[in-house]
Structures are given as structure tokens and as C-alpha cells.
């Protein structure tokens, strides 16, 4: 579904990448080594998360998946020949009893090919490989969003891997699942330059904001049923309309699948005065993750920014809700949760629906300046910052990196680069040196120390987390975020005195803010010990 592309898939990584610059100059791969090489410099922003994902696929499913990009095949070699040769030379899947996949992308000509190991051919069929090549990479590659297209492919590959893990791989089951796929030929070359952008008809207000959350939800489904490609519709918030510009070229098949999945799915509306959740129950399965709507001056609208920030897909079939101080928090109390992007931002640095229209207007103005040839630091930084606040894809990193190249020691650029890495792909180790530099440049700001402490906590270095959080608390001794994270860092370290110290911090917090939600979360976690 479109929410899946822009909300779900961008938030989930499930495969490792092996990247090389070109067949004629490829860096060799020995069996079991060199899982990530980005000589083509096109996937550097998801390096950390993809390395983790390779381990997941190998450890959980016993399948070796190698994804490689190259500039082009060798001068006397087709992509098909290059893929077959590299699959053999690299022994893809050899140590996993032939359970290997090689997905090869040729950047110059936008070609794609999948090679399947012998032990997987009955599951990763011709129909399947042709389908994911054509459907999942087509529009994303052409629109400069290769990372999202790859994540879409990952979703399909892991779904099949899970099927194998449950032993539901008889011929009849696979044939039934393959019925939804259009055959592009097993391992067929897909020249993405053959595809062209669809024309987008202006829908005007055919899909208006709802007078109720339920009406807005049904309007959204109607827009899928009628295959609407126009992002400028009333049921979207202004920022959501900007986000959907990148997804207006989806194949019709995607809309059809959305309608089949959600058109008649039982649901419950959980709402307060300004926010609403379309809730399918606390059930496993990515298709059960909720949809978020907010009330604006136009009516009830789909809130893609919070959808991206809060609704997260983990290892299939798990999903969860990010737990921090956001307006949907109490409405989603029945949902599974985690705290993977609990960044200590000030209110002014957070997205809010009340400022959605303001953000959209500023983004459009800056985009216009950029299109007119602006190449200055302020334009790059401010647009990158706004893209970060509103979770508008990988282009935020591109702009912030341009700003950094102009002013390498600007602390705010480093800050938002780090935030973008955590918000997009949970890349804590990638964000860590950026925040360390920020603290060096702006040691008087408690935010940097707290963010640093949080990152250390997320990469399982509790002692360093305690030291960094202590630095922030020396500047802001009653900071609730800092105190709560400090207690959690002590619990993570778990030495003899740590539980007592965490309990002492909780006692202090209950004196400072006894009714604060973070204090309640911490107390519940301590009571479980």
C-alpha cells in the first residue's frame, strides 16, 4: 500500500547489501566476508542498518542474501551473464546448503537481475522474482528513492523466508501465492528505463477531509480503489501531500492490493478531540499496524508524518509504536511498543499537526529557491532541517550533507544529521560521532549530552551512557528525560549498586513530577525487576 511504501518500508530494513563499483573492477568477495562494499557511493546512508540486517537473515532464516550494485556490467558481458558469474565466483549460499540470493543492480542503465540458489528455486520462483523486480523497484529507482525500492524487495524476500521457516512450502501453497504476481521471467532482466512516469490527473477535492475519522478512513480507501495518483487531495494534511509527491507513480497493482488488504478489514476508531487511530487489534502481522489521522481546520486528515515517526515495522511479523511524548500515545496504549527513536528534542524542534501548514509553506518556498539555483548554506540547511522534522525521506540527508560541506563545523548541521540517521533507520553508530562533535562544539547545551547518553544506551554501552547523561544533568539537574535515561542506563549495566541507584532516581523523579508519563513507565519497568 502507499502507506506501506512511505510509512512502513522506509522504517524497516531486512537485508544486507554488497556494493561494488563495476564488474570490470569489482572488489572480490571471499565466502563469508565483505558483506558491505559501497564503492558506488549510492547506499552509504543505510550502511549500519543493512549490516545488522544481513545477520538477521543469516541467523534467523539461514539464507545468504547478497545485494550488489555496480556501475555497469563489463564491456563484453550482459547483466545476466555478470549475475550468473558473480553468483558462482562469490559462492553465494554455498555455506548455507545452496540457500542464497544475489540481487544485482546496474546503475548506469538502471537494470536489475535476481539470481536464485538451487535450494531456493521452489520458493523464490520465476513469478516471484519477476514480480519483485518489476513492481518493487520500478518507480523508486527512477524517482531517486532506490533505498525505498530495495526495502520493498526486502519485505517480499523476508515474507518468503518466513514461509520456508514454517515449512509451508509445498507446491500448492507457493502456486497460490504466486497467482498475484505477474511473471517477468525468473531472474529476468528488468530495464527500468523502459518504464515511464504515469500522468497524474488533478483530483481537486474529490477526496476531501472527513467530518469524522471514520469518514476520512473510508475516503482514503476510496482514493486507493479509484487509483488516485494526485497527492494534492483534501484527506491528506499539507505535509502529507508533499510526501506523496514521491509516490504518485505507483503501479495500479499496488492500489489493488491496498484495497484487498484494508477495504473490508474490521477496525475500531480510537479518538480524542484532535487525534484518531484506525486500530486493527494488537495482533502480529504488518497489515495490522494502525493508521493515524488528525483534526485540522479542513477536517480529519491522514497524518503521514506521525505515521512515519511512530508506526514502526520490526522483524516480520512484528510491529510496534514508538513510545515518547507524542499526541497519539494514550490512544495507542494497547499497541506493542519500543523506544528506538526517543530523541530529547525541544517542542520547537518537533513536528506538530498545528504547524503542518506552516511547515508545508516554508518547504515549498525553499524548494522553489533551490530549483531556481540557490546553492547557499542557509537554503541547504533549512530545507534539510525541515525535511528532518517532517520525516521526508533520504533527501534530508543529501541536503544536510551539502550544508556540512559548506560549513563542516556548524553544530546545528551535525545535530540534524544525527537526528535524521536515527529517525530514518535507527543508525545509532552512524549518529554517534556526529553527536560527539556537537558536544565538543557546544558543550554548554544539555541536549547534546542527553542525546549522546541515549545513543550509548542504544548500542549497549551503559557505562558511557551514564557518564554522558551525567554531563547533561550537571547542566540541567532536574531534566526528566536525562534522569529517566540515567535510571535506564543503570538498569542496563546491572551491577550490584545499579538497581539501588535506579530506584533512587525514581524516588527523586516522583518528587519532581509524580504524574509524568515517563515516570510511570520507569516505575513499571522497575517493578518488573
N, C-alpha and C positions, 0 to 999 in steps of 0.2 A: 504494500500500500504506500501511498505517498508519505504518510506519517512514518511508515517503516523506513523509507529511504532517508528522509531528512531528520527523523527523530530517533528511530531505533538503530539503524545501521551505522549511523555516524558515531554512535556511542558504544559500539561493540566491535571488538577485534578477536578473530579466532584463528588466524593462520600466520605462519612465518613467511618472510619474504627473503628471497635470494636475488640480489640485483647485480647485473654486470653491464659493462659498457658496450659490448658488441661481440658477436661471435668470433670475429677475427682477432679480438684482443682480450677475450674473456679470461678472468682470473679463475684458475682451475678450482674444482671443488672435490676434495677428498671425502670419502664416505664418512658421514657423521661430523664433518667440520664445516666452518664458514657458512653459517646459516643466514647471515645478512650482509650483503655487499651492496652499497648504494653508489657505485661508480657513476651511474647515470644521473645521480643527484635529483631524483624526482619523488622519492619517498622518505626523505630524511626526517620529516616531521612526525612519522609514526614508527620510528626505529625501535624505541624502547618497548612499546606495546606489542609490536609484532614478534619480537624476540620471545616475550613471555608466551605469546600465543602458540608459537611453534612447540614449545614444551608441553602446552596443554594438549595439542593434537597428538603428539607422540605418546605422552604419558597416559592420556585418557582413552585414546582410541587405537593406539599402535599403528598409526598411519603417518607416513612421512610425506608431507606436502611441501613442495618447493615451488615458490613463485619467483620467476625471474623476469626482469625487464632488460631489454637490450636496445641499442640504437637502431640496429637493423641486422638481419642475417648476413652472413658472409657474401661476398660478391658473387660467388658461384653456387649459392645454396638458398633454397626456399625456406620459409619458416617451418614448413612441415618437416623438411629434412633436418633442419637445425634442432628442432624439438626432439625428434627421434634420436639423433646423435647424442645430444646432451643428456637425455634421459638415461641412455646406456652408459655414457662416459662417467656420469656422476653417480651411477648405481642408485638411482632414486628408488627407495623402498626395498633395496636388496637385503638390508638387515632387518626388515620387517616382513619377511616372507612374501615379498612382491607387492606389499601394500604401499604403493607410492603413487603420487600425482605430481606432474610438472605442468604448471601454468606459465606459459611464455608469452610475453608481450613485446612486440616490436614497435618502438616509439615513433620512428620516423614515418612509417607507413600506416600506423595505427592498426596493426594486425594482432590477432590473438589466436593461440592454439593451446589445447589441453591434451596432454599425453597421460594415459591411464595404465597403471601397472596391471600385470596379468591377474593378480589375486583380487583386483577390484572391478574388473570389467563387467561382472554380472550385476553390480550395484551402480557403478558410475557408467551408465550405458551411453550409447550413441545419442539417444534422445536427450538424456540429461546434460551431457557435455555441450551439445549444440545449443540447448536452451539457455544455459547459464552464460555461454559465450556471447550469444546474441542479445539476450534480454538484459542481463545484468551489467554489461559493460558498454553497451551502445551509446546511450545519451550522456552518461557520466564522463566518459573519455573525451567526447567531443566538446563538452562544456567545461573542461578543465577541472573535473572533480573525480579524477581517477581513483582517489582513495575511497570514495563512497561506492563506486562501482566494484572495487575489489572487496569491500566489506559485504556487498550484496552477494557476491560469489561465495564468500566465506560462509554466509548464512546457509546457503544451499548445500555446500560441501559438508558442513558440520551436521546438518539435518540428516544427510545420508549416512554419515559416520555413526550417528546415534542409532539409526535404524539397524546398522550392522551390529552394534553393541547389544541390541536386544534380540538378536537372532531372527528378526522379522525380514528375512531377505530371500524368501522363496520367489520363484519366477512370477507367480501370480501377483504377489504384493508389489513387486517392482514394476510390473506391467501396468498395474492400476495407477500407481503414482506417476508413471511416465505418460499417461494419457493427457495430462495437462501441458506437456511440453511439445513444442514444435521442433521437429528434427532439423538440426543444422548439419547433421552428419557427425559421427563420433570423431572428436578431435578435429573437426572441420575448421579450416582457416576462416576467420571472420574479419574481413576488411572493413573496419569501422568507417572508412571514408565513403563507403557505398551508401551509408545511411545519411539522411538529410533531416534537418530540423522540421518539425511539423509546424504548420501555420497555426497561430494561436488566435482564435476568434474572441473578440471582446464580448464578455458576458454581461457587462453593465451591472445591474443589481438583480440579476436572475436568481442569485443565491444570497439573499440578504441576511443580516444578523438576525438572530432569533429573539422572539419576545420572551422565551423561556430557554433554559439549557437543552431541554428535550427537543424543542423545535430547531435549535441550532445544530444539534447532532443529526437530526433527520435531514436537514439541509445539506450538511456535509456529505452524508451518504448519497443524497440525490446528485450532488456535483460529481461524485465518482461514477454513479450509474449513467449519467449523461456525458461522461468522459470530458468534463470541463478542463481545459488547459489554461484558462485565463487566471493568473494569480490575483488580479485586482477585483476580488469579489467581497461582498459585504460580510460573509460569515467568517472572514479572516480579519484579525487585527491588522493595523497598518504594517507593523514589522513582519507579521506572518506573510503578508502579501510580498514583501521584499524577499523573504526567504524562498517563497515558492517560485520566484522567477527562475531559479536554478533547476526547477523540477517540472517545468511546463512541457518538456519534450519526452515525457514518459510514454512507453508503448501502450496501446489500448489494452493489451493483456493485463497490465498492472491494475488498471481501473477495474477490470472484470474480476480480478482476484480479490480486490478490496471489497467489492460488493458481495461476493460469495462468502467472504470471511465475516464481515460485520453487518451486512444488510439485514439479516434476520437473527442475529445473535442476541440472546437475552441479556439485559443490562439493567442497572439501577443508577439513578441520578442521585448523587450526594452533593448537596449545595448549601451555601450560606447566601448572604445578600449579594456578594460580589464574585464568588468563585464556585465552580462546579466541576465534578468529576463524573465521567461516564465509567461506571465500575462494573467489571465482569466477574467479580469474585476474586478471592485470594486463592487462585489456582495457578499451578505451574503451566507454562506454555506462553511463549512470547505474544501470542494472539490474545491473551487475557490481560495484557498491560492496559492501564486506563488511558482515557483521553481527557484533556484538560480544557476547560472553557472559562472565560471571564466576562463579566459585565462591563461594558464601556458605554460611552454616550450614544453609540449606534445600536446597542443591544448586546445580546450574548454572542461572543465570537470565539473561534478556535485560537487558543493561546500557544503558538508553536514555540515561543522562547522558553516558557516554563516546561513545555513538553520535552524539549531537548535537554534542559538542565536537570530535570527531576526524574523522568521516567527512563530508567536505565536497564539495558538488557545484559545479563551476565552470560555465563556458560549455559547453553541450551539445556533445559527449557526454563531456566531461572530468569526472573526479572525482579526489579525492586525499585524503591523510591528513595532518592537522596534525602537524608534527614539533616536539615538545618533549618534556620528560621525563615521559612517561606510561607506564603499565604495559603497554600493548599495543604499544609502539614496536618492539621486536625481532620480535614476531610478524608485523608488517606491513611488514617490510623490503623485500618485493617490490612493494609498492604505490607508485604515484606519490605525491608529497608536496609540500607547501608549508608556509610558516611564517607564516600570516596572523593567528594569534592567540597568538603566543608571548609571553604577558604574564608579567613577572617576579614571580610570586606565591610567597609562602612556603608551605610544606607545609600549614600550618594553614588557609590560605585556599583550598586546592584541595579539590575533591571526591575522595573515595576510597570504594571499594566497602566497605571495612571500617567506614566510618562511615555507610553508607547508611541503616540502620535508625534510627540516632540522629538523622540529619537529618530523616527522614520523621516521626518522633515530634515533633520540635520544630516542624516546619512545620504539622502537624495542630493542635498546641496553639495556635500563633499564629493560624492561620486561624480557630479556634474563638473566640479572643478578638476577632478582627476582626469576625466575624459577630455577636458579642454587643455590638458597638457601640464597641469600642476605637478611639480616634482620636488616640492619642498618638504621639510621635516614635519611641519605642522599638519599638512594635509595627510601624509602617510600615517603619522602617529594618531591623530584624532580619529580618522576613519578606522584605523586598526583597533583603537580603543573601543569605539562604539560597536564595531563588529564583535569584539570580545565580550562586551557587556550583554549583547543580544544573541550570542552564540551563533554567529553567521558563518560557520564553516572555516575551511582551511585558509581562505583568503585573508583572514585576520592575521595569521602568522606571516604571510607574504608581505603585507603592508608594514607590520611592526618590524620585520627584519630589514625592510628598506629604511625605516626610520632609524634603526640601530646602526645601519651602515653610514648614515649621515652624522649621528651623534652617538658613538659607541658607549659613552659613559653616562648617558641620560638615565637616571634611575627609574623614571616612570615607564620608559620603554621596556626596561628589564622586568619591571613589575608585571606589566600586562602580557608580555611574552610568557612569563611563568604561569600566570593565571590561565592563559589560552591553552597551554600544554596540559594543565590539569583538567580544565573544563572539557577539552575535546576528547582526550584519550587516556586520562589518568597517568600521564607520563611524569611521575614524581622525580625520577632521577634526572630527567631532562630539565625539569624546572629547578632542581636544587642549586646548580651553580649560578643560575640567574638570580635567585633569591639571595644567595651568599654575596654576590656582587652588590645587590641592592642594599643589603645590610651594611656592607663596607662603605657605600656611598652615602647612606642615610641612616647612620646608627641611632639617631635620636627618635626614629619612628618605630613605635612598638609593633606596628603591623608586620614589618619585615621579620622581626624576631619570632612573632607568633606563627607566621606562615612557614618560616624555617623549621620551627619546632614541629609543626603539623607534618611537613614533608618527611622529616626524620622519623616521625611516628609511623607514617605510612610505608616506609621502606624498612621497618623493623630495626631501627636504631634508637631505642628508648632513652639510653643514657645521653646521647647527643640531643635528643628531643627535650629532655629535662633541662639541659644547660641552655638551649636556645630559648625555651619558654621562660626560664628564669630571667634571662636578659630582658625579655619583653615585660615581665612583671616588675622588674626593677624600675621601669619607666611608667608603668600603669598598674599599680599593685592590686587594684580591685577589678581588673578586667575579667569578666565572666568567661569569655572564650578561653583566655590564657589559663585561668585556674582550672577549668574543666579539662582542657587538654593536658595540663600538668598532671592532674589526677589519673587520667587515662594512660599517660606515659609511665607513671609509677606502676600502675596495674600491669602494663605490658612488660616492664622489666621484671617484676615479680620476685624481688629479693625479700629477705625476711622482714625488712622495715618498710617495704613499699606499700603494702596493704594498709598499714597503720598511717602512713603519710597520706595516702589517697583518702582515707576516712577523715583525717584531719582537715584536708582541703574541702571535703564535702561539708563538714561542720561549719567551716568558715563561709562557704557559699550559701548555706541555709540561713546564715545571719545576714548576709548581704542581700540576697534575692531569693527568698524561700519558694516563691511561686514560679520562678523562671523555668521554662521548659527544659533547658539544658541541665539544670539542677535535678529535675525529676528524672531525666534519662540516666544521669550519672548514679543517682541513688538506686534506681532499679538494677543497674549493672553491678553495683557493689553488693546489693542484696543477693545476687545470684552467686556470689563467690563463696 
